[in-house]
Amino acid sequence: MGRWNELVPEAFADRNHPILRAMRGTLILVRMNQIGADDALMSTEILAGRLVRANRSEGFVLSLVGKKSGQELFLPLVPDAFNLVDSGRYQLSCGSIIHNPEFLGAFDIYREAT
């Protein structure tokens, strides 16, 4: 069973989707928002990595750069979550600087009430 089975199947791109082909190997900036049970923003983490593979069972798989280099980040296979980003210098949450990422993706992670 895949990592993202909570999403409706229509949300997933086909592996031959033109956006997926264009994104392979590119540097991608990702903003991860932690949202509390009360819908308040708890924290934000900025990460970056290169897209190494994309498939329905794993989603987007990024090989992270910066202080988390060597780790992989798994994201839902939803191309609509990504947009082209302006060239420039971007600082990651770990303090590392990256230059000229091609895409920006943003994801909200909701925490359940305890």
Sequence and secondary structure as in RCSB ss.txt:
>XXXX:A:sequence
MGRWNELVPEAFADRNHPILRAMRGTLILVRMNQIGADDALMSTEILAGRLVRANRSEGFVLSLVGKKSGQELFL
PLVPDAFNLVDSGRYQLSCGSIIHNPEFLGAFDIYREAT
>XXXX:A:secstr
  TTTTS GGGS  TT HHHHHHTT EEEEEEEEE TTS EEEEEEEEEEEEEEETTTEEEEEE GGGTT EEEE
 S GGGEEE  SSEEE TTS EEE  SEEEEEEEE    
